[in-house]
Amino acid sequence: MRPVRYIRARTVLEAVDAFAQARGNARYIAGGTTLYDLMKLGIERPTCLIDIATLEGADRIDTEGDRLFFGAGALMADVAETRSIVRDYPLLAQSLWKAASQQLRNMATVGGNLLQRTRCPYFRNGAAGVYPCNKRDPGSGCAAIGGLDRSQAVLGVSDACNAVSPGDWPVALTAMNARIELVGLDGARTVSIDDFYQLPGSTPHIEFAMAPGEIVTGITIPKTDAGRRSTYHKIRDRESYAFALASAAVALSMDGDEVRQAHVALGGVATRPWRASETEALLQGQTLTYERALDAARASFNGARPGAHNKFKIELGARTVADAIMIAARGTNHVA
Ligand SMILES: Cc1cc2nc3c(=O)[nH]c(=O)nc-3n(C[C@H](O)[C@H](O)[C@H](O)COP(=O)(O)OP(=O)(O)OC[C@H]3O[C@@H](n4cnc5c(N)ncnc54)[C@H](O)[C@@H]3O)c2cc1C
């Protein structure tokens, strides 16, 4: 049994200060649905937990201003059920309600969702030293490369890591050009979601552009009419309560049948939420057909680097994107 100190913070500054005083061995805890798992597996071993679940105002959801705002402490279930989000940004609502289970979504926060760790089986099951993992034990190697890699990434892979970025919500946020608000000992700053997630390269243990002790306070999204023609399309081994094999977040601005602007991001296939820039560029100004959507979708997989058992993700991923584009274009993808 290892003793763990528990602190309930009342304000963001109190939380940041408590983290600094714990000298690097602290973790923030929100819903706890990921962190407690990782502690039980021996992957996370904090000596101090700083509870940020009840920080005042942390669960604020604001859809009234010139941008959408989600406090990091807002529950996944609450955001997924916000009526104006369901109506005007179905991709955001769907990315949340297609994730995890209702019980988990009632506990888990949208801030914690951003920071969840990979579900790579070698990362999660090797804490006792059975499998090397550069993400868990930097420099130890990667058992997934050349191992059982059916669920691993094909995009953004390096010689050190091919673990999939697991979250659904970050994929939708990437398509919507979200910005992440952070507060640390040095003050407040915002970072674009593209800069927030790191490629593994030779340092797969560095996943987020965060300084030690920084706290995510909120997420903002510029408002866009493209939200109305949007979808989050998630393909998995079973239809609920499973992580994505491939997913696509798509939002379209259309002029009749012509695409004025496309927002496309991929999940389940890459080491970070993946902006499908090639697909977006090929769709712009085009009259939409399924064949064109599939050609554009395939372009985002040109740099794919599959292993022995996950080549299928290239075709599955492209077809998932193409289907999502056609669903989004219909603009009838609303849940009442
Ligand atoms: C069985 C199961 C199935 C799941 N399926 C899916 C799925 O299909 N799709 C999907 O996207 N997710 C899935 N999840 C993951 C789930 O969505 C996450 O566990 C959840 O979103 C994490 O939120 P939390 O508030 O519980 O985070 P916590 O567990 O409290 O924290 C997670 C991490 O974030 C840090 N943290 C939390 N909040 C902040 C903050 N504001 N600032 C700085 N650091 C912070 C913590 O220190 C910790 O490292 C699944 C989880 C389980 C257990």
The ligand as an SDF file (V2000), in Angstrom:
LIG
                    3D

 53 58  0  0  0  0  0  0  0  0999 V2000
  -14.0100    1.5260  -20.1460 C   0  0  0  0  0  0  0  0  0  0  0  0
  -13.6960    2.8580  -20.7600 C   0  0  0  0  0  0  0  0  0  0  0  0
  -14.0690    3.1200  -22.0630 C   0  0  0  0  0  0  0  0  0  0  0  0
  -13.7820    4.3620  -22.6440 C   0  0  0  0  0  0  0  0  0  0  0  0
  -14.1180    4.6090  -23.9390 N   0  0  0  0  0  0  0  0  0  0  0  0
  -13.8070    5.8110  -24.5050 C   0  0  0  0  0  0  0  0  0  0  0  0
  -14.1140    6.0980  -25.8680 C   0  0  0  0  0  0  0  0  0  0  0  0
  -14.6970    5.2740  -26.5920 O   0  0  0  0  0  0  0  0  0  0  0  0
  -13.7580    7.3200  -26.3660 N   0  0  0  0  0  0  0  0  0  0  0  0
  -13.1250    8.2590  -25.6040 C   0  0  0  0  0  0  0  0  0  0  0  0
  -12.8350    9.3530  -26.0900 O   0  0  0  0  0  0  0  0  0  0  0  0
  -12.8120    8.0030  -24.3120 N   0  0  0  0  0  0  0  0  0  0  0  0
  -13.1320    6.8200  -23.7660 C   0  0  0  0  0  0  0  0  0  0  0  0
  -12.8070    6.5620  -22.4610 N   0  0  0  0  0  0  0  0  0  0  0  0
  -11.9850    7.5380  -21.7510 C   0  0  0  0  0  0  0  0  0  0  0  0
  -12.8260    8.5240  -20.9540 C   0  0  0  0  0  0  0  0  0  0  0  0
  -13.5040    9.3610  -21.8550 O   0  0  0  0  0  0  0  0  0  0  0  0
  -11.8320    9.2870  -20.0970 C   0  0  0  0  0  0  0  0  0  0  0  0
  -11.4980    8.4040  -19.0430 O   0  0  0  0  0  0  0  0  0  0  0  0
  -12.3760   10.5690  -19.5170 C   0  0  0  0  0  0  0  0  0  0  0  0
  -12.7480   11.4790  -20.5100 O   0  0  0  0  0  0  0  0  0  0  0  0
  -11.3340   11.2160  -18.6300 C   0  0  0  0  0  0  0  0  0  0  0  0
  -11.9280   12.3010  -17.9470 O   0  0  0  0  0  0  0  0  0  0  0  0
  -11.8030   12.4140  -16.3600 P   0  0  0  0  0  0  0  0  0  0  0  0
  -12.4200   13.7060  -15.9810 O   0  0  0  0  0  0  0  0  0  0  0  0
  -12.3270   11.2060  -15.6740 O   0  0  0  0  0  0  0  0  0  0  0  0
  -10.2120   12.4740  -16.2360 O   0  0  0  0  0  0  0  0  0  0  0  0
   -9.2530   12.0230  -15.0430 P   0  0  0  0  0  0  0  0  0  0  0  0
   -9.1360   10.5380  -15.0140 O   0  0  0  0  0  0  0  0  0  0  0  0
   -9.6270   12.7030  -13.7790 O   0  0  0  0  0  0  0  0  0  0  0  0
   -7.8890   12.6640  -15.5650 O   0  0  0  0  0  0  0  0  0  0  0  0
   -7.2740   12.1930  -16.7320 C   0  0  0  0  0  0  0  0  0  0  0  0
   -5.8990   12.8630  -16.8660 C   0  0  0  0  0  0  0  0  0  0  0  0
   -6.0390   14.2410  -17.1140 O   0  0  0  0  0  0  0  0  0  0  0  0
   -5.4550   15.0310  -16.0690 C   0  0  0  0  0  0  0  0  0  0  0  0
   -6.3990   16.1330  -15.9060 N   0  0  0  0  0  0  0  0  0  0  0  0
   -7.7480   16.0440  -15.8140 C   0  0  0  0  0  0  0  0  0  0  0  0
   -8.2980   17.2550  -15.8700 N   0  0  0  0  0  0  0  0  0  0  0  0
   -7.2810   18.1450  -15.9890 C   0  0  0  0  0  0  0  0  0  0  0  0
   -7.2230   19.5580  -16.1280 C   0  0  0  0  0  0  0  0  0  0  0  0
   -8.3210   20.3230  -16.1530 N   0  0  0  0  0  0  0  0  0  0  0  0
   -6.0050   20.1560  -16.2360 N   0  0  0  0  0  0  0  0  0  0  0  0
   -4.8680   19.4050  -16.2420 C   0  0  0  0  0  0  0  0  0  0  0  0
   -4.8720   18.0570  -16.1160 N   0  0  0  0  0  0  0  0  0  0  0  0
   -6.0670   17.4410  -16.0050 C   0  0  0  0  0  0  0  0  0  0  0  0
   -5.3070   14.1000  -14.8870 C   0  0  0  0  0  0  0  0  0  0  0  0
   -4.1830   14.4550  -14.0840 O   0  0  0  0  0  0  0  0  0  0  0  0
   -5.0670   12.7680  -15.6030 C   0  0  0  0  0  0  0  0  0  0  0  0
   -3.7090   12.6670  -15.9720 O   0  0  0  0  0  0  0  0  0  0  0  0
  -13.1080    5.3510  -21.8700 C   0  0  0  0  0  0  0  0  0  0  0  0
  -12.7690    5.0910  -20.5330 C   0  0  0  0  0  0  0  0  0  0  0  0
  -13.0470    3.8590  -19.9760 C   0  0  0  0  0  0  0  0  0  0  0  0
  -12.6420    3.6190  -18.5530 C   0  0  0  0  0  0  0  0  0  0  0  0
  1  2  1  0
  2  3  1  0
  2 52  2  0
  3  4  2  0
  4  5  1  0
  4 50  1  0
  5  6  2  0
  6  7  1  0
  6 13  1  0
  7  8  2  0
  7  9  1  0
  9 10  1  0
 10 11  2  0
 10 12  1  0
 12 13  2  0
 13 14  1  0
 14 15  1  0
 14 50  1  0
 15 16  1  0
 16 17  1  0
 16 18  1  0
 18 19  1  0
 18 20  1  0
 20 21  1  0
 20 22  1  0
 22 23  1  0
 23 24  1  0
 24 25  2  0
 24 26  1  0
 24 27  1  0
 27 28  1  0
 28 29  2  0
 28 30  1  0
 28 31  1  0
 31 32  1  0
 32 33  1  0
 33 34  1  0
 33 48  1  0
 34 35  1  0
 35 36  1  0
 35 46  1  0
 36 37  1  0
 36 45  1  0
 37 38  2  0
 38 39  1  0
 39 40  1  0
 39 45  2  0
 40 41  1  0
 40 42  2  0
 42 43  1  0
 43 44  2  0
 44 45  1  0
 46 47  1  0
 46 48  1  0
 48 49  1  0
 50 51  2  0
 51 52  1  0
 52 53  1  0
M  END
$$$$
